[in-house]
Amino acid sequence: MEHIVIIGNGIAGVTAARHIRKNSDKKITIISAETDYFFSRTALMYVYMGHMKFEHTQPYENWFWKKNRIDLVKAYVNEVNHESKTLLLSDGNTISYDKLIIATGSKPNKFGWPGQDLKGVQGLYSKQDLDQLEANAPNNKICKRAVIVGGGLIGIELAEMLRSRKIPVTFLVRESSFWNGVLPKGESEMINEHILEHHIDLRLETNLVEILSDENGRAKAITTDKGDTIECDVVGLTAGVTPNIDFLKDSGIALGRGVKVNRFLETNIPDIYAIGDCAEQHEAIGNRRPIEAVWYTGRMMGEALAQTICGKKREYNPGHWFNSAKFLDVEYQTYGWVFSEKGLKENEQHFHWRHSKEFICITIAFDKNSRKFLGINTFGIRMRHEIFDRWLTEERPVDYVLEYLKDANFDPEFYSNYEAEIISKFNTEFGTTISPKKKSWKRIFAKA
């Protein structure tokens, strides 16, 4: 019986295992040293905040794995020998495979800062990181201040977690505005305001220089390139993540920043594949990055590869870009491509609307020559994924999108609607005479 071994029990690896089992009787083994069972990584913050227990983050009951004949091995993989098709584990045991799937995810970036390995310095990615944070920052008596380094999504999550326990937070962001390498100017500036409203000490254009140690080898303060020394008990390193592939350096598997794969998620070695955060496309797919550390792309890679493993070769095709996140109290969605000013192309134009009082805004990107709709960002307004996916596929003009914007609104009926105000501003800016169309359930649920 063919033996499929998967290294990593995150969303990519577990999705591959589930779909291989649905389509075959192959022997399946998942190896992971992080936890006994798969859990939802995006829910870790809510465990710390007291909204759920860790066991609530596990989508499947513990008996699920045995029932579905998926063997679980708790260990690290130290070496991959592709010639003998064996793995050397940290406990000294070896496992043989017929096909190997590498799904080892990411690890927090460290940039050689002095003191980065002190006690009290940590990332926020794994279950071990959550346990470490619980020990380092159980309350505001043990942790009198935390410093977060890096202004991305993980950083804002960590800030929200610590503030939920009333722990003062200083947030170091090297950019001139929060996440302005991704967000357009108006959105980035709005999030700056929102962070400050939550009593977070946001320091823009500020870099970490050194983490200072006390006599016990624990972080006691940090210094910045502005000459400031900030006393703290915890330092959160959230300056992005990098593929977790150190154990593969002498394996013969082609590596870049991640494990190099083609559109079928195949490596340069026969019968070895890579999926999820650790996989790097030889050539990026459209505007996407070669490495995508995103939950849903990991799931899609797992589904596609499972078909290939089971004899129905399928190319990885993630479709139109979309994503969602939360900036403290503000929900964020993006569909298609809305670049920051740094990435804006010559033919692209932005329309930005922001509510006069609340943290609610949208930015729409379109081609100023053809008027083709390119993408939308929304903050504080929920939108329907399937509607924007359809409009992007149909290459609708921006005027059409604005006319039927009500169809895409997914907010409950008692929420305020802003479509008329949004369209009015667009008409004023661009000299158009667009009028909003009445919401139609027939259009909403029409097939693309």
Helices and strands as residue ranges (DSSP letters): E 3-7, H 11-23, E 27-31, G 41-43, H 44-48, G 54-57, H 63-67, E 70-73, E 77-81, E 86-89, E 94-96, E 99-102, E 106-108, E 121-122, H 127-136, E 146-149, H 153-164, E 169-173, H 185-197, E 201-204, E 208-213, E 219-224, E 229-231, E 234-237, E 241-243, G 246-248, E 259-261, E 272-274, G 276-278, E 279-281, H 295-309, E 322-327, E 330-336, G 341-343, E 348-354, E 361-367, E 373-379, H 385-394, H 398-403, H 405-408, H 419-430, H 441-444
